[in-house]
Amino acid sequence: MRELRGKQGFSQEAFADHCGLHRTAVSLIERGKRVPSLTTLLTISSGFGISVSELLRGVDAGHKHRVGVRR
């Protein structure tokens, strides 16, 4: 999300205002401290002008890389 926001030239605050979210919520989501609801994911993807699936592309792979895969 941070990468997309940067590519579109938004600060956290500007993107939050653009989407109707609180800046703190954007910060927490970007830092992995909050898991966004489906409604919030829809709001964020709409703010970027992309689908939710595009927004989430690669998220699972990145998560597995950070925490390791348990079996």
Secondary structure, DSSP 8 states (H G I E B T S, - for coil): -HHHHHHTT--HHHHHHHHT--HHHHHHHHTTSS---HHHHHHHHHHHTS-HHHHHTTHHHHHHHHH----
